[in-house]
Amino acid sequence: PNPKPQTPNPKPHFKIFPIFCGPQIISKKLKKLLSFILPTPEDFTMGNNANPSLPPEMRAARLLSPNEPLQLITTGVPTPREGEVLIRVRASHVSPLDLCHLEGSDLRNRDFPCFGGVEGAGEVISSGGGFLANRLVGKKVAFFVEGGGAWAEFVCSAAKNCLEIEKYEGFESASMGLIQPLTALMFLDLAKKIDTKAVVLSSAASSMARLAAKLFAESGLRVICVVKREEQKALLVNDDPAYIVLASLEENFDEKLADSAKVAGARLAFDAVGGEFPGLLVRLLPPKSTVHVYGTLNLSNCQLDSNKLLFNGSSVLGFHFGVEYENLSGFARLRLGWSVAKLRKKGIPDVKIRERYALDQINQAVEDYRTSMAQGKSVIIFE
């Protein structure tokens, strides 16, 4: 008799995924989490490239040296390395971090000449290999590239620096919805680690500080908002009447800030101004306070009272988003990613767009944002 034909065993991943993700066994929410962790058949059949017909060249904005106009050049499309993805950029924007790069004040991971742009959104075209990178092929993502390159038609980004966005989300809002909420959530984690009942935020009228203030207030912390001008106070009061809002140019500002910090129990501050302001915060906040400097709107030197640092136990620390995010564990980044996704479903952050520009208008976009950043973002659109 003829031997009984043998049916080849199916590949393991075709068996494992339905077993663990059947709707009768686990909830929909857990199924979504497992779909992020466990491989699916599509992960192994889509290959590394979702669109092999890439153009040989692309346009990109390049910076030859600090404080020089950006040049629009034509160059080759980059090839992703292991753990990276190639993204077709659909939207980007100009941020304070971009201005630091263009001025040469932030040289971490950046040599000149270099490409401009830190954050954006687009479609993942191909993967350089690796589990996380392969899973993103064909997906819409928000991303950041610390070394720059978002002001280009294509860019390579580490898969861990990408966040998959919903199909219905627009690229414009997604391009501004990653670094800012990640930073605010990291601020909140720092606040939870120390004994403080309130937080001081400088440059509080910025969209970054307003988002952080919202998260602090929702967690039960009092928020002391410091703005520059009197007319900016109404914006914060409208966000939350419980905020304590002070203008640095108002009369007796130092006394008011010291009293407010003492009464509210503020032992933590986040400063985006730089210059002399961190030293002022150390002097006015209660003993054993910590000031995190995350911006340098004022490029003058910082002067600190050494007695406050030595005898009061106060401290001043730098907070660079790229450094802090790189030092996080994989689990911590995953947790923050889930938190950002939850915020985005609520429409947070809701960033105002001042003007939209084409890539060949990049220098105008930068200058307009530099002079009018309080009026909203300059967004670069890629056709």
C-alpha positions as MATLAB code, in Angstrom:
seq = 'PNPKPQTPNPKPHFKIFPIFCGPQIISKKLKKLLSFILPTPEDFTMGNNANPSLPPEMRAARLLSPNEPLQLITTGVPTPREGEVLIRVRASHVSPLDLCHLEGSDLRNRDFPCFGGVEGAGEVISSGGGFLANRLVGKKVAFFVEGGGAWAEFVCSAAKNCLEIEKYEGFESASMGLIQPLTALMFLDLAKKIDTKAVVLSSAASSMARLAAKLFAESGLRVICVVKREEQKALLVNDDPAYIVLASLEENFDEKLADSAKVAGARLAFDAVGGEFPGLLVRLLPPKSTVHVYGTLNLSNCQLDSNKLLFNGSSVLGFHFGVEYENLSGFARLRLGWSVAKLRKKGIPDVKIRERYALDQINQAVEDYRTSMAQGKSVIIFE';
ca = [
       0.000    0.000    0.000;
       1.050    3.554   -0.647;
       2.472    5.287    2.426;
       0.196    7.821    4.036;
       1.157   11.329    2.829;
       2.564   13.493    5.589;
       1.364   17.038    6.047;
       4.224   19.418    6.871;
       3.990   21.040   10.268;
       2.844   24.668   10.095;
       5.333   27.341   11.124;
       5.288   27.932   14.887;
       4.230   31.535   14.711;
       1.040   30.604   12.886;
       0.084   28.431   15.852;
       1.261   30.530   18.774;
      -0.477   33.762   17.878;
      -4.081   32.408   17.650;
      -3.612   30.364   20.834;
      -2.594   33.330   22.926;
      -4.750   35.912   21.211;
      -8.079   34.163   20.758;
     -10.973   36.469   21.688;
     -12.463   33.746   23.898;
      -9.397   33.683   26.150;
      -8.243   37.233   26.739;
      -9.617   40.732   26.593;
      -9.342   42.943   23.553;
      -6.950   45.272   25.371;
      -4.581   42.444   26.343;
      -4.778   41.069   22.811;
      -3.564   44.409   21.494;
      -0.673   44.383   23.955;
       0.311   40.838   22.977;
       0.111   41.763   19.312;
       2.863   44.283   20.036;
       5.016   41.697   21.829;
       4.363   38.473   19.889;
       5.061   38.032   16.182;
       2.226   37.652   13.703;
       2.261   35.937   10.300;
       2.377   39.305    8.558;
       5.622   40.197   10.345;
       7.364   37.353    8.557;
       5.717   37.568    5.126;
       5.895   41.322    4.428;
       9.688   41.272    4.164;
      11.963   44.177    4.943;
      10.664   46.479    2.232;
       7.033   47.484    1.756;
       7.810   49.588   -1.332;
      10.869   48.497   -3.328;
      10.356   51.215   -5.988;
      12.060   54.015   -4.062;
      13.406   57.045   -5.897;
      17.208   57.120   -6.078;
      17.386   60.681   -4.738;
      15.577   62.971   -2.331;
      15.520   66.620   -1.273;
      16.748   67.598    2.186;
      17.557   70.754    4.166;
      21.249   70.801    5.128;
      23.083   73.056    7.568;
      26.757   73.697    6.767;
      27.599   75.503   10.021;
      25.792   77.118   12.979;
      23.714   80.264   12.369;
      23.885   79.837    8.599;
      20.860   79.578    6.266;
      19.772   76.038    5.461;
      20.568   74.734    1.984;
      18.063   72.653    0.015;
      20.080   69.891   -1.643;
      19.464   66.708   -3.603;
      21.086   63.617   -2.116;
      20.710   59.849   -2.047;
      17.940   58.138   -0.098;
      19.478   56.687    3.102;
      19.556   52.968    3.884;
      18.336   51.867    7.336;
      20.701   49.911    9.559;
      19.817   47.125   11.967;
      17.079   48.365   14.313;
      16.201   51.329   12.061;
      13.371   52.063    9.646;
      13.217   54.218    6.533;
      10.387   56.742    6.720;
       8.755   58.718    3.929;
       8.281   62.028    5.733;
       4.857   63.627    5.338;
       5.071   66.453    7.902;
       7.556   68.028   10.283;
       7.781   71.260   12.281;
      10.176   73.762   13.826;
      10.728   73.436   17.580;
      12.895   75.128   20.228;
      15.188   72.085   20.049;
      15.641   72.738   16.334;
      16.638   76.326   17.066;
      19.285   75.072   19.515;
      20.691   72.806   16.819;
      20.697   75.547   14.194;
      22.482   77.920   16.571;
      25.076   75.301   17.453;
      24.272   75.314   21.184;
      23.317   71.605   21.175;
      26.066   69.595   19.536;
      25.194   66.186   20.954;
      25.221   63.546   18.194;
      25.650   66.275   15.580;
      28.583   67.192   13.369;
      28.494   69.858   10.695;
      27.424   69.777    7.948;
      24.215   68.065    9.061;
      20.554   67.771    8.165;
      17.886   69.774    9.986;
      14.731   68.693   11.747;
      14.273   66.591   14.880;
      10.650   65.424   14.826;
       8.061   64.476   12.232;
       5.517   61.956   10.993;
       5.273   59.730    7.955;
       5.014   56.203    6.591;
       7.542   53.447    7.221;
       8.815   52.231    3.843;
      11.409   49.639    4.843;
      13.304   48.084    7.722;
      16.984   47.490    8.302;
      16.116   44.361   10.277;
      15.163   43.596   13.842;
      11.863   42.703   15.456;
      10.642   46.210   16.315;
      11.753   47.658   12.995;
      10.103   44.891   10.948;
       6.802   45.378   12.768;
       6.597   49.028   11.718;
       6.864   48.453    7.960;
       3.812   49.864    6.223;
       2.634   51.720    9.354;
       2.029   55.432    9.973;
       4.354   56.698   12.683;
       5.413   59.761   14.616;
       9.181   59.787   15.049;
      12.182   61.756   16.221;
      15.772   61.691   15.020;
      18.101   63.219   17.570;
      20.891   63.770   15.073;
      18.536   65.607   12.702;
      17.084   64.723    9.316;
      13.306   65.204    9.611;
      13.445   68.109    7.118;
      13.936   65.680    4.248;
      11.705   63.610    2.023;
      13.086   60.388    3.564;
      14.840   59.750    6.868;
      16.131   56.789    8.870;
      15.049   56.614   12.504;
      15.648   54.067   15.252;
      12.530   51.927   15.640;
      12.528   52.622   19.390;
      12.119   56.341   18.569;
       8.933   55.744   16.572;
       5.354   55.589   17.775;
       2.698   53.980   15.605;
      -0.268   56.293   15.091;
      -3.866   55.511   14.241;
      -4.861   55.321   10.597;
      -7.307   58.187   10.999;
      -4.731   60.576   12.506;
      -3.358   63.369   10.383;
       0.368   63.707    9.793;
       0.460   67.378   10.810;
      -0.715   66.855   14.377;
       1.230   63.599   14.717;
       4.464   65.346   13.729;
       4.190   67.481   16.895;
       2.848   64.778   19.193;
       5.812   62.738   20.381;
       8.693   64.638   22.021;
       6.437   67.090   23.831;
       4.162   64.560   25.597;
       7.104   62.232   26.273;
       8.949   65.095   27.972;
       5.907   66.093   30.036;
       5.388   62.494   31.173;
       9.062   62.218   32.128;
       8.681   65.433   34.151;
       5.750   63.831   35.970;
       7.826   60.738   36.762;
      10.526   62.954   38.278;
       7.942   64.780   40.388;
       6.638   61.498   41.777;
      10.112   60.515   42.971;
      10.642   63.432   45.338;
       8.808   64.906   48.305;
       7.035   67.890   46.768;
       3.480   69.167   46.905;
       3.862   71.685   44.095;
       5.930   72.330   40.961;
       7.249   75.587   39.498;
       7.248   75.961   35.692;
       9.021   78.813   33.929;
       8.102   79.940   30.412;
       4.707   78.554   31.373;
       2.836   79.986   28.384;
       4.611   77.565   26.030;
       2.705   74.523   24.783;
       5.291   72.255   26.437;
       4.863   73.831   29.877;
       1.078   73.984   29.575;
       0.923   70.252   28.894;
       3.222   69.529   31.848;
       1.100   71.773   34.077;
      -2.025   69.860   33.067;
      -0.445   66.504   33.950;
       0.864   67.834   37.276;
      -2.550   69.208   38.220;
      -4.300   65.953   37.284;
      -1.890   64.062   39.557;
      -2.811   66.287   42.524;
       0.176   68.666   42.533;
      -0.175   72.443   42.829;
       1.311   74.300   39.877;
       3.103   77.662   40.019;
       3.330   79.104   36.514;
       5.867   81.804   35.710;
       5.365   83.835   32.536;
       7.225   86.883   31.308;
       4.481   89.421   30.661;
       1.327   90.351   32.526;
      -0.918   89.732   29.488;
       0.181   86.079   29.337;
      -1.314   85.327   32.746;
      -4.881   85.122   31.404;
      -3.905   82.197   29.146;
      -2.854   80.054   32.121;
      -5.773   81.114   34.318;
      -8.087   80.069   31.501;
      -6.409   76.632   31.407;
      -6.954   76.087   35.139;
      -8.088   78.731   37.656;
      -6.253   76.778   40.381;
      -2.857   77.620   38.890;
      -0.753   80.182   40.734;
       0.370   82.466   37.906;
       3.134   85.075   38.248;
       4.751   87.397   35.720;
       8.515   87.803   36.076;
       8.285   91.491   35.078;
       5.672   92.362   37.690;
       6.503   94.306   40.824;
       7.863   92.305   43.792;
       8.101   89.133   41.679;
      10.888   87.588   43.780;
       8.943   87.993   46.998;
       5.731   86.646   45.473;
       7.472   83.572   44.053;
       9.249   82.802   47.334;
       5.996   83.118   49.309;
       4.009   81.023   46.818;
       6.635   78.271   46.775;
       6.764   78.164   50.580;
       2.982   78.061   51.037;
       2.399   75.513   48.258;
       5.355   73.333   49.281;
       7.177   73.527   45.951;
      10.529   71.723   46.023;
      10.768   71.084   42.298;
      11.080   73.400   39.297;
      11.445   72.943   35.544;
      13.124   75.853   33.814;
      13.216   76.567   30.071;
      14.667   80.069   30.381;
      18.232   79.424   31.500;
      20.647   82.299   32.036;
      20.248   83.749   35.519;
      16.824   82.208   36.165;
      17.962   78.803   37.542;
      20.055   80.641   40.150;
      17.036   82.766   41.048;
      14.911   79.642   41.539;
      17.535   78.054   43.789;
      17.599   81.209   45.889;
      13.803   81.577   46.195;
      12.628   77.972   46.556;
      12.615   76.209   49.966;
      15.673   74.179   51.091;
      16.307   70.782   49.472;
      14.710   71.894   46.219;
      15.702   70.652   42.755;
      15.733   72.724   39.578;
      15.794   70.926   36.217;
      16.970   73.113   33.325;
      15.523   71.868   30.021;
      15.852   74.975   27.851;
      18.094   77.972   27.239;
      16.003   80.819   25.899;
      18.524   83.062   27.631;
      22.065   82.138   26.592;
      23.822   84.197   29.295;
      25.835   82.397   31.984;
      24.114   80.883   34.993;
      25.199   82.128   38.437;
      24.393   80.005   41.466;
      24.573   80.718   45.190;
      27.055   78.100   46.389;
      25.793   78.450   49.972;
      22.314   77.371   48.851;
      23.775   74.328   47.150;
      26.081   73.433   50.020;
      24.060   74.167   53.131;
      20.415   74.044   51.947;
      20.753   70.830   49.984;
      19.390   72.387   46.789;
      20.537   71.197   43.358;
      20.440   72.200   39.697;
      20.341   69.487   37.036;
      20.241   69.567   33.270;
      17.416   67.779   31.476;
      18.192   66.913   27.858;
      15.352   64.918   26.338;
      17.603   62.813   24.130;
      19.939   61.889   26.982;
      17.149   61.087   29.437;
      15.153   59.055   26.914;
      18.229   57.079   25.846;
      18.893   56.121   29.472;
      15.403   54.682   29.961;
      14.868   50.935   29.979;
      12.934   49.291   27.181;
      10.007   48.720   29.527;
       9.992   52.387   30.575;
       9.940   53.510   26.929;
       7.091   51.083   26.219;
       5.125   52.420   29.192;
       5.650   56.014   28.084;
       4.614   55.097   24.545;
       1.336   53.685   25.813;
       0.758   56.821   27.893;
       1.400   59.042   24.860;
      -1.050   56.983   22.815;
      -3.718   57.478   25.497;
      -3.113   61.228   25.487;
      -3.340   61.364   21.703;
      -6.740   59.659   21.780;
      -7.891   62.560   23.967;
      -6.554   65.066   21.450;
      -3.504   65.900   23.600;
      -1.324   67.757   22.872;
      -3.482   70.233   21.000;
      -0.785   72.361   19.364;
      -1.673   75.519   17.482;
      -0.354   75.763   13.918;
       0.640   79.261   12.877;
       1.585   78.603    9.252;
       2.315   75.771    6.804;
       5.345   75.765    4.516;
       6.798   73.684    1.687;
      10.302   72.271    2.093;
      11.793   74.909   -0.205;
      10.474   77.544    2.255;
      12.359   76.041    5.204;
      14.414   79.151    6.028;
      11.269   81.280    6.123;
       9.594   78.696    8.364;
      12.522   78.788   10.799;
      12.695   82.587   10.926;
       8.933   82.988   11.349;
       8.940   80.535   14.247;
      11.964   82.188   15.840;
      10.253   85.586   15.894;
       6.667   84.459   16.579;
       6.832   81.128   18.428;
       4.159   82.183   20.914;
       1.657   82.370   18.034;
       1.992   78.705   17.084;
       4.090   76.178   15.203;
       5.643   76.420   11.763;
       4.785   73.136   10.012;
       6.606   71.791    6.950;
       4.424   69.798    4.568;
       5.828   67.226    2.116;
       3.775   66.538   -0.983;
];
